[in-house]
Amino acid sequence: MEVSALPLHAMTFFEELIEASNHSTIQMIIFDESKVSQIGKVLEDLKCFVGGKSS
């Protein structure tokens, strides 16, 4: 898989998927918990598997 990312304030932000692979794992840190369900729904609509939530 090949992606594009943007560095910002000592963090790296996903920008776009350039080339897909058969299987890829992307770990996300979502700081606003109110957005977790919304982001999960978008990923599921894209046929992505969405794993569990850590506490």
CHARMM-style PDB file with segment names, atoms N, HN, CA, C and O in Angstrom:
ATOM      1  N   MET     1       0.848  -1.162   0.000  1.00  0.00      PROA
ATOM      2  CA  MET     1       0.000   0.000   0.000  1.00  0.00      PROA
ATOM      3  C   MET     1       0.893   1.224   0.000  1.00  0.00      PROA
ATOM      4  O   MET     1       1.959   1.231   0.615  1.00  0.00      PROA
ATOM      5  N   GLU     2       0.459   2.232  -0.677  1.00  0.00      PROA
ATOM      6  HN  GLU     2      -0.408   2.226  -1.177  1.00  0.00      PROA
ATOM      7  CA  GLU     2       1.178   3.498  -0.685  1.00  0.00      PROA
ATOM      8  C   GLU     2       0.202   4.606  -0.326  1.00  0.00      PROA
ATOM      9  O   GLU     2      -0.886   4.699  -0.894  1.00  0.00      PROA
ATOM     10  N   VAL     3       0.599   5.445   0.623  1.00  0.00      PROA
ATOM     11  HN  VAL     3       1.483   5.370   1.085  1.00  0.00      PROA
ATOM     12  CA  VAL     3      -0.254   6.543   1.064  1.00  0.00      PROA
ATOM     13  C   VAL     3       0.526   7.845   1.024  1.00  0.00      PROA
ATOM     14  O   VAL     3       1.755   7.859   0.942  1.00  0.00      PROA
ATOM     15  N   SER     4      -0.208   8.914   1.083  1.00  0.00      PROA
ATOM     16  HN  SER     4      -1.206   8.903   1.150  1.00  0.00      PROA
ATOM     17  CA  SER     4       0.376  10.245   1.205  1.00  0.00      PROA
ATOM     18  C   SER     4       0.019  10.761   2.590  1.00  0.00      PROA
ATOM     19  O   SER     4      -1.107  10.578   3.054  1.00  0.00      PROA
ATOM     20  N   ALA     5       0.983  11.411   3.257  1.00  0.00      PROA
ATOM     21  HN  ALA     5       1.897  11.560   2.881  1.00  0.00      PROA
ATOM     22  CA  ALA     5       0.739  11.910   4.606  1.00  0.00      PROA
ATOM     23  C   ALA     5       1.324  13.307   4.755  1.00  0.00      PROA
ATOM     24  O   ALA     5       2.271  13.676   4.061  1.00  0.00      PROA
ATOM     25  N   LEU     6       0.750  14.069   5.661  1.00  0.00      PROA
ATOM     26  HN  LEU     6      -0.019  13.769   6.225  1.00  0.00      PROA
ATOM     27  CA  LEU     6       1.198  15.435   5.914  1.00  0.00      PROA
ATOM     28  C   LEU     6       1.718  15.568   7.336  1.00  0.00      PROA
ATOM     29  O   LEU     6       0.985  15.280   8.282  1.00  0.00      PROA
ATOM     30  N   PRO     7       2.968  15.999   7.513  1.00  0.00      PROA
ATOM     31  CA  PRO     7       3.459  16.252   8.871  1.00  0.00      PROA
ATOM     32  C   PRO     7       2.906  17.580   9.394  1.00  0.00      PROA
ATOM     33  O   PRO     7       2.873  18.576   8.671  1.00  0.00      PROA
ATOM     34  N   LEU     8       2.474  17.582  10.657  1.00  0.00      PROA
ATOM     35  HN  LEU     8       2.501  16.773  11.244  1.00  0.00      PROA
ATOM     36  CA  LEU     8       1.932  18.798  11.250  1.00  0.00      PROA
ATOM     37  C   LEU     8       2.095  18.722  12.758  1.00  0.00      PROA
ATOM     38  O   LEU     8       1.544  17.826  13.397  1.00  0.00      PROA
ATOM     39  N   HSD     9       2.837  19.642  13.325  1.00  0.00      PROA
ATOM     40  HN  HSD     9       3.285  20.369  12.806  1.00  0.00      PROA
ATOM     41  CA  HSD     9       3.003  19.730  14.784  1.00  0.00      PROA
ATOM     42  C   HSD     9       3.426  18.397  15.409  1.00  0.00      PROA
ATOM     43  O   HSD     9       2.789  17.925  16.350  1.00  0.00      PROA
ATOM     44  N   ALA    10       4.492  17.795  14.892  1.00  0.00      PROA
ATOM     45  HN  ALA    10       5.010  18.179  14.128  1.00  0.00      PROA
ATOM     46  CA  ALA    10       5.068  16.546  15.417  1.00  0.00      PROA
ATOM     47  C   ALA    10       4.130  15.347  15.268  1.00  0.00      PROA
ATOM     48  O   ALA    10       4.336  14.324  15.920  1.00  0.00      PROA
ATOM     49  N   MET    11       3.110  15.456  14.425  1.00  0.00      PROA
ATOM     50  HN  MET    11       2.942  16.287  13.895  1.00  0.00      PROA
ATOM     51  CA  MET    11       2.216  14.346  14.136  1.00  0.00      PROA
ATOM     52  C   MET    11       2.129  14.207  12.622  1.00  0.00      PROA
ATOM     53  O   MET    11       2.433  15.146  11.886  1.00  0.00      PROA
ATOM     54  N   THR    12       1.715  13.039  12.166  1.00  0.00      PROA
ATOM     55  HN  THR    12       1.467  12.276  12.764  1.00  0.00      PROA
ATOM     56  CA  THR    12       1.548  12.814  10.740  1.00  0.00      PROA
ATOM     57  C   THR    12       0.085  12.509  10.463  1.00  0.00      PROA
ATOM     58  O   THR    12      -0.520  11.674  11.136  1.00  0.00      PROA
ATOM     59  N   PHE    13      -0.474  13.178   9.485  1.00  0.00      PROA
ATOM     60  HN  PHE    13       0.017  13.856   8.939  1.00  0.00      PROA
ATOM     61  CA  PHE    13      -1.876  13.031   9.144  1.00  0.00      PROA
ATOM     62  C   PHE    13      -2.020  12.383   7.778  1.00  0.00      PROA
ATOM     63  O   PHE    13      -1.381  12.799   6.811  1.00  0.00      PROA
ATOM     64  N   PHE    14      -2.875  11.347   7.703  1.00  0.00      PROA
ATOM     65  HN  PHE    14      -3.394  11.009   8.488  1.00  0.00      PROA
ATOM     66  CA  PHE    14      -3.187  10.681   6.446  1.00  0.00      PROA
ATOM     67  C   PHE    14      -3.796  11.692   5.493  1.00  0.00      PROA
ATOM     68  O   PHE    14      -4.678  12.460   5.875  1.00  0.00      PROA
ATOM     69  N   GLU    15      -3.325  11.694   4.245  1.00  0.00      PROA
ATOM     70  HN  GLU    15      -2.609  11.070   3.935  1.00  0.00      PROA
ATOM     71  CA  GLU    15      -3.882  12.593   3.242  1.00  0.00      PROA
ATOM     72  C   GLU    15      -4.692  11.829   2.208  1.00  0.00      PROA
ATOM     73  O   GLU    15      -5.847  12.171   1.954  1.00  0.00      PROA
ATOM     74  N   GLU    16      -4.098  10.791   1.603  1.00  0.00      PROA
ATOM     75  HN  GLU    16      -3.160  10.514   1.810  1.00  0.00      PROA
ATOM     76  CA  GLU    16      -4.837  10.023   0.611  1.00  0.00      PROA
ATOM     77  C   GLU    16      -4.183   8.671   0.375  1.00  0.00      PROA
ATOM     78  O   GLU    16      -2.993   8.488   0.631  1.00  0.00      PROA
ATOM     79  N   LEU    17      -4.974   7.729  -0.113  1.00  0.00      PROA
ATOM     80  HN  LEU    17      -5.941   7.878  -0.321  1.00  0.00      PROA
ATOM     81  CA  LEU    17      -4.488   6.424  -0.522  1.00  0.00      PROA
ATOM     82  C   LEU    17      -4.037   6.539  -1.963  1.00  0.00      PROA
ATOM     83  O   LEU    17      -4.822   6.936  -2.825  1.00  0.00      PROA
ATOM     84  N   ILE    18      -2.799   6.204  -2.239  1.00  0.00      PROA
ATOM     85  HN  ILE    18      -2.162   5.882  -1.539  1.00  0.00      PROA
ATOM     86  CA  ILE    18      -2.269   6.304  -3.593  1.00  0.00      PROA
ATOM     87  C   ILE    18      -2.417   4.979  -4.317  1.00  0.00      PROA
ATOM     88  O   ILE    18      -2.823   4.939  -5.479  1.00  0.00      PROA
ATOM     89  N   GLU    19      -2.085   3.890  -3.625  1.00  0.00      PROA
ATOM     90  HN  GLU    19      -1.755   3.922  -2.681  1.00  0.00      PROA
ATOM     91  CA  GLU    19      -2.191   2.568  -4.238  1.00  0.00      PROA
ATOM     92  C   GLU    19      -2.671   1.576  -3.190  1.00  0.00      PROA
ATOM     93  O   GLU    19      -2.079   1.460  -2.117  1.00  0.00      PROA
ATOM     94  N   ALA    20      -3.741   0.867  -3.502  1.00  0.00      PROA
ATOM     95  HN  ALA    20      -4.222   0.962  -4.374  1.00  0.00      PROA
ATOM     96  CA  ALA    20      -4.318  -0.099  -2.561  1.00  0.00      PROA
ATOM     97  C   ALA    20      -3.561  -1.420  -2.610  1.00  0.00      PROA
ATOM     98  O   ALA    20      -2.909  -1.738  -3.605  1.00  0.00      PROA
ATOM     99  N   SER    21      -3.652  -2.177  -1.534  1.00  0.00      PROA
ATOM    100  HN  SER    21      -4.181  -1.918  -0.726  1.00  0.00      PROA
ATOM    101  CA  SER    21      -3.098  -3.531  -1.490  1.00  0.00      PROA
ATOM    102  C   SER    21      -4.232  -4.469  -1.108  1.00  0.00      PROA
ATOM    103  O   SER    21      -5.359  -4.033  -0.874  1.00  0.00      PROA
ATOM    104  N   ASN    22      -3.926  -5.756  -1.046  1.00  0.00      PROA
ATOM    105  HN  ASN    22      -3.010  -6.110  -1.236  1.00  0.00      PROA
ATOM    106  CA  ASN    22      -4.964  -6.731  -0.693  1.00  0.00      PROA
ATOM    107  C   ASN    22      -5.332  -6.669   0.780  1.00  0.00      PROA
ATOM    108  O   ASN    22      -6.468  -6.971   1.145  1.00  0.00      PROA
ATOM    109  N   HSD    23      -4.398  -6.287   1.626  1.00  0.00      PROA
ATOM    110  HN  HSD    23      -3.475  -6.042   1.330  1.00  0.00      PROA
ATOM    111  CA  HSD    23      -4.663  -6.237   3.060  1.00  0.00      PROA
ATOM    112  C   HSD    23      -3.751  -5.197   3.688  1.00  0.00      PROA
ATOM    113  O   HSD    23      -2.531  -5.262   3.540  1.00  0.00      PROA
ATOM    114  N   SER    24      -4.326  -4.269   4.366  1.00  0.00      PROA
ATOM    115  HN  SER    24      -5.317  -4.216   4.486  1.00  0.00      PROA
ATOM    116  CA  SER    24      -3.546  -3.246   5.046  1.00  0.00      PROA
ATOM    117  C   SER    24      -4.187  -2.938   6.384  1.00  0.00      PROA
ATOM    118  O   SER    24      -5.404  -3.046   6.537  1.00  0.00      PROA
ATOM    119  N   THR    25      -3.380  -2.559   7.339  1.00  0.00      PROA
ATOM    120  HN  THR    25      -2.392  -2.472   7.214  1.00  0.00      PROA
ATOM    121  CA  THR    25      -3.872  -2.164   8.648  1.00  0.00      PROA
ATOM    122  C   THR    25      -3.444  -0.727   8.896  1.00  0.00      PROA
ATOM    123  O   THR    25      -2.268  -0.383   8.775  1.00  0.00      PROA
ATOM    124  N   ILE    26      -4.397   0.088   9.239  1.00  0.00      PROA
ATOM    125  HN  ILE    26      -5.352  -0.192   9.337  1.00  0.00      PROA
ATOM    126  CA  ILE    26      -4.114   1.481   9.573  1.00  0.00      PROA
ATOM    127  C   ILE    26      -4.614   1.711  10.994  1.00  0.00      PROA
ATOM    128  O   ILE    26      -5.785   1.475  11.290  1.00  0.00      PROA
ATOM    129  N   GLN    27      -3.740   2.165  11.857  1.00  0.00      PROA
ATOM    130  HN  GLN    27      -2.789   2.357  11.616  1.00  0.00      PROA
ATOM    131  CA  GLN    27      -4.138   2.495  13.224  1.00  0.00      PROA
ATOM    132  C   GLN    27      -4.453   3.981  13.286  1.00  0.00      PROA
ATOM    133  O   GLN    27      -3.725   4.810  12.739  1.00  0.00      PROA
ATOM    134  N   MET    28      -5.548   4.303  13.962  1.00  0.00      PROA
ATOM    135  HN  MET    28      -6.139   3.630  14.406  1.00  0.00      PROA
ATOM    136  CA  MET    28      -5.981   5.695  14.052  1.00  0.00      PROA
ATOM    137  C   MET    28      -6.106   6.101  15.516  1.00  0.00      PROA
ATOM    138  O   MET    28      -6.531   5.311  16.359  1.00  0.00      PROA
ATOM    139  N   ILE    29      -5.737   7.320  15.798  1.00  0.00      PROA
ATOM    140  HN  ILE    29      -5.391   7.962  15.113  1.00  0.00      PROA
ATOM    141  CA  ILE    29      -5.994   7.912  17.105  1.00  0.00      PROA
ATOM    142  C   ILE    29      -7.008   9.023  16.858  1.00  0.00      PROA
ATOM    143  O   ILE    29      -6.725   9.988  16.148  1.00  0.00      PROA
ATOM    144  N   ILE    30      -8.181   8.879  17.446  1.00  0.00      PROA
ATOM    145  HN  ILE    30      -8.410   8.095  18.023  1.00  0.00      PROA
ATOM    146  CA  ILE    30      -9.249   9.863  17.260  1.00  0.00      PROA
ATOM    147  C   ILE    30      -9.410  10.595  18.595  1.00  0.00      PROA
ATOM    148  O   ILE    30      -9.855  10.016  19.586  1.00  0.00      PROA
ATOM    149  N   PHE    31      -9.045  11.852  18.600  1.00  0.00      PROA
ATOM    150  HN  PHE    31      -8.683  12.322  17.795  1.00  0.00      PROA
ATOM    151  CA  PHE    31      -9.054  12.627  19.840  1.00  0.00      PROA
ATOM    152  C   PHE    31     -10.459  13.039  20.265  1.00  0.00      PROA
ATOM    153  O   PHE    31     -10.722  13.200  21.457  1.00  0.00      PROA
ATOM    154  N   ASP    32     -11.351  13.210  19.318  1.00  0.00      PROA
ATOM    155  HN  ASP    32     -11.137  13.080  18.350  1.00  0.00      PROA
ATOM    156  CA  ASP    32     -12.725  13.614  19.627  1.00  0.00      PROA
ATOM    157  C   ASP    32     -13.601  12.367  19.611  1.00  0.00      PROA
ATOM    158  O   ASP    32     -14.011  11.900  18.548  1.00  0.00      PROA
ATOM    159  N   GLU    33     -13.888  11.826  20.803  1.00  0.00      PROA
ATOM    160  HN  GLU    33     -13.555  12.205  21.667  1.00  0.00      PROA
ATOM    161  CA  GLU    33     -14.664  10.581  20.891  1.00  0.00      PROA
ATOM    162  C   GLU    33     -16.029  10.674  20.227  1.00  0.00      PROA
ATOM    163  O   GLU    33     -16.584   9.655  19.816  1.00  0.00      PROA
ATOM    164  N   SER    34     -16.571  11.864  20.116  1.00  0.00      PROA
ATOM    165  HN  SER    34     -16.120  12.691  20.450  1.00  0.00      PROA
ATOM    166  CA  SER    34     -17.883  12.018  19.480  1.00  0.00      PROA
ATOM    167  C   SER    34     -17.822  11.715  17.984  1.00  0.00      PROA
ATOM    168  O   SER    34     -18.866  11.544  17.355  1.00  0.00      PROA
ATOM    169  N   LYS    35     -16.627  11.645  17.403  1.00  0.00      PROA
ATOM    170  HN  LYS    35     -15.779  11.784  17.915  1.00  0.00      PROA
ATOM    171  CA  LYS    35     -16.462  11.380  15.968  1.00  0.00      PROA
ATOM    172  C   LYS    35     -16.204   9.907  15.655  1.00  0.00      PROA
ATOM    173  O   LYS    35     -16.206   9.524  14.485  1.00  0.00      PROA
ATOM    174  N   VAL    36     -15.981   9.070  16.678  1.00  0.00      PROA
ATOM    175  HN  VAL    36     -15.980   9.381  17.628  1.00  0.00      PROA
ATOM    176  CA  VAL    36     -15.608   7.677  16.460  1.00  0.00      PROA
ATOM    177  C   VAL    36     -16.659   6.934  15.640  1.00  0.00      PROA
ATOM    178  O   VAL    36     -16.312   6.267  14.666  1.00  0.00      PROA
ATOM    179  N   SER    37     -17.922   7.033  16.008  1.00  0.00      PROA
ATOM    180  HN  SER    37     -18.204   7.575  16.800  1.00  0.00      PROA
ATOM    181  CA  SER    37     -18.986   6.329  15.280  1.00  0.00      PROA
ATOM    182  C   SER    37     -19.092   6.808  13.842  1.00  0.00      PROA
ATOM    183  O   SER    37     -19.267   6.001  12.928  1.00  0.00      PROA
ATOM    184  N   GLN    38     -18.989   8.100  13.639  1.00  0.00      PROA
ATOM    185  HN  GLN    38     -18.848   8.755  14.381  1.00  0.00      PROA
ATOM    186  CA  GLN    38     -19.091   8.679  12.297  1.00  0.00      PROA
ATOM    187  C   GLN    38     -17.942   8.188  11.407  1.00  0.00      PROA
ATOM    188  O   GLN    38     -18.163   7.821  10.253  1.00  0.00      PROA
ATOM    189  N   ILE    39     -16.738   8.184  11.934  1.00  0.00      PROA
ATOM    190  HN  ILE    39     -16.558   8.482  12.872  1.00  0.00      PROA
ATOM    191  CA  ILE    39     -15.580   7.726  11.170  1.00  0.00      PROA
ATOM    192  C   ILE    39     -15.695   6.231  10.891  1.00  0.00      PROA
ATOM    193  O   ILE    39     -15.392   5.779   9.787  1.00  0.00      PROA
ATOM    194  N   GLY    40     -16.133   5.460  11.895  1.00  0.00      PROA
ATOM    195  HN  GLY    40     -16.378   5.827  12.792  1.00  0.00      PROA
ATOM    196  CA  GLY    40     -16.339   4.029  11.698  1.00  0.00      PROA
ATOM    197  C   GLY    40     -17.345   3.744  10.601  1.00  0.00      PROA
ATOM    198  O   GLY    40     -17.139   2.837   9.795  1.00  0.00      PROA
ATOM    199  N   LYS    41     -18.424   4.497  10.556  1.00  0.00      PROA
ATOM    200  HN  LYS    41     -18.591   5.234  11.211  1.00  0.00      PROA
ATOM    201  CA  LYS    41     -19.457   4.314   9.524  1.00  0.00      PROA
ATOM    202  C   LYS    41     -18.887   4.596   8.141  1.00  0.00      PROA
ATOM    203  O   LYS    41     -19.156   3.847   7.202  1.00  0.00      PROA
ATOM    204  N   VAL    42     -18.112   5.656   8.000  1.00  0.00      PROA
ATOM    205  HN  VAL    42     -17.894   6.265   8.762  1.00  0.00      PROA
ATOM    206  CA  VAL    42     -17.497   5.981   6.705  1.00  0.00      PROA
ATOM    207  C   VAL    42     -16.583   4.844   6.255  1.00  0.00      PROA
ATOM    208  O   VAL    42     -16.613   4.445   5.091  1.00  0.00      PROA
ATOM    209  N   LEU    43     -15.772   4.323   7.175  1.00  0.00      PROA
ATOM    210  HN  LEU    43     -15.747   4.648   8.120  1.00  0.00      PROA
ATOM    211  CA  LEU    43     -14.868   3.224   6.829  1.00  0.00      PROA
ATOM    212  C   LEU    43     -15.642   1.964   6.444  1.00  0.00      PROA
ATOM    213  O   LEU    43     -15.275   1.287   5.484  1.00  0.00      PROA
ATOM    214  N   GLU    44     -16.703   1.643   7.179  1.00  0.00      PROA
ATOM    215  HN  GLU    44     -17.001   2.194   7.959  1.00  0.00      PROA
ATOM    216  CA  GLU    44     -17.525   0.481   6.846  1.00  0.00      PROA
ATOM    217  C   GLU    44     -18.193   0.649   5.484  1.00  0.00      PROA
ATOM    218  O   GLU    44     -18.305  -0.318   4.731  1.00  0.00      PROA
ATOM    219  N   ASP    45     -18.634   1.854   5.160  1.00  0.00      PROA
ATOM    220  HN  ASP    45     -18.542   2.640   5.771  1.00  0.00      PROA
ATOM    221  CA  ASP    45     -19.218   2.125   3.838  1.00  0.00      PROA
ATOM    222  C   ASP    45     -18.210   1.898   2.721  1.00  0.00      PROA
ATOM    223  O   ASP    45     -18.586   1.597   1.588  1.00  0.00      PROA
ATOM    224  N   LEU    46     -16.923   2.043   3.044  1.00  0.00      PROA
ATOM    225  HN  LEU    46     -16.617   2.288   3.964  1.00  0.00      PROA
ATOM    226  CA  LEU    46     -15.846   1.801   2.077  1.00  0.00      PROA
ATOM    227  C   LEU    46     -15.399   0.339   2.089  1.00  0.00      PROA
ATOM    228  O   LEU    46     -14.379  -0.011   1.495  1.00  0.00      PROA
ATOM    229  N   LYS    47     -16.184  -0.524   2.783  1.00  0.00      PROA
ATOM    230  HN  LYS    47     -17.012  -0.240   3.265  1.00  0.00      PROA
ATOM    231  CA  LYS    47     -15.918  -1.962   2.900  1.00  0.00      PROA
ATOM    232  C   LYS    47     -14.668  -2.279   3.703  1.00  0.00      PROA
ATOM    233  O   LYS    47     -14.016  -3.298   3.475  1.00  0.00      PROA
ATOM    234  N   CYS    48     -14.334  -1.399   4.649  1.00  0.00      PROA
ATOM    235  HN  CYS    48     -14.864  -0.571   4.834  1.00  0.00      PROA
ATOM    236  CA  CYS    48     -13.208  -1.633   5.548  1.00  0.00      PROA
ATOM    237  C   CYS    48     -13.700  -2.345   6.799  1.00  0.00      PROA
ATOM    238  O   CYS    48     -14.817  -2.102   7.258  1.00  0.00      PROA
ATOM    239  N   PHE    49     -12.870  -3.222   7.351  1.00  0.00      PROA
ATOM    240  HN  PHE    49     -11.963  -3.419   6.979  1.00  0.00      PROA
ATOM    241  CA  PHE    49     -13.173  -3.833   8.641  1.00  0.00      PROA
ATOM    242  C   PHE    49     -12.759  -2.835   9.721  1.00  0.00      PROA
ATOM    243  O   PHE    49     -11.652  -2.298   9.690  1.00  0.00      PROA
ATOM    244  N   VAL    50     -13.634  -2.598  10.648  1.00  0.00      PROA
ATOM    245  HN  VAL    50     -14.534  -3.034  10.673  1.00  0.00      PROA
ATOM    246  CA  VAL    50     -13.337  -1.686  11.745  1.00  0.00      PROA
ATOM    247  C   VAL    50     -13.227  -2.511  13.011  1.00  0.00      PROA
ATOM    248  O   VAL    50     -14.189  -3.160  13.423  1.00  0.00      PROA
ATOM    249  N   GLY    51     -12.035  -2.487  13.641  1.00  0.00      PROA
ATOM    250  HN  GLY    51     -11.254  -1.959  13.307  1.00  0.00      PROA
ATOM    251  CA  GLY    51     -11.774  -3.276  14.844  1.00  0.00      PROA
ATOM    252  C   GLY    51     -12.291  -2.612  16.101  1.00  0.00      PROA
ATOM    253  O   GLY    51     -13.000  -1.607  16.055  1.00  0.00      PROA
ATOM    254  N   GLY    52     -11.923  -3.194  17.212  1.00  0.00      PROA
ATOM    255  HN  GLY    52     -11.347  -4.011  17.249  1.00  0.00      PROA
ATOM    256  CA  GLY    52     -12.386  -2.729  18.511  1.00  0.00      PROA
ATOM    257  C   GLY    52     -11.796  -1.411  18.945  1.00  0.00      PROA
ATOM    258  O   GLY    52     -10.873  -0.880  18.328  1.00  0.00      PROA
ATOM    259  N   LYS    53     -12.352  -0.899  20.021  1.00  0.00      PROA
ATOM    260  HN  LYS    53     -13.102  -1.330  20.522  1.00  0.00      PROA
ATOM    261  CA  LYS    53     -11.930   0.389  20.586  1.00  0.00      PROA
ATOM    262  C   LYS    53     -11.142   0.131  21.857  1.00  0.00      PROA
ATOM    263  O   LYS    53     -11.564  -0.653  22.707  1.00  0.00      PROA
ATOM    264  N   SER    54      -9.999   0.788  21.989  1.00  0.00      PROA
ATOM    265  HN  SER    54      -9.656   1.425  21.298  1.00  0.00      PROA
ATOM    266  CA  SER    54      -9.217   0.690  23.223  1.00  0.00      PROA
ATOM    267  C   SER    54      -9.689   1.757  24.200  1.00  0.00      PROA
ATOM    268  O   SER    54     -10.178   2.813  23.799  1.00  0.00      PROA
ATOM    269  N   SER    55      -9.536   1.468  25.471  1.00  0.00      PROA
ATOM    270  HN  SER    55      -9.139   0.610  25.796  1.00  0.00      PROA
ATOM    271  CA  SER    55      -9.928   2.475  26.458  1.00  0.00      PROA
ATOM    272  C   SER    55      -8.716   3.111  27.078  1.00  0.00      PROA
ATOM    273  OT1 SER    55      -8.847   3.985  27.935  1.00  0.00      PROA
TER     274      SER     55
END
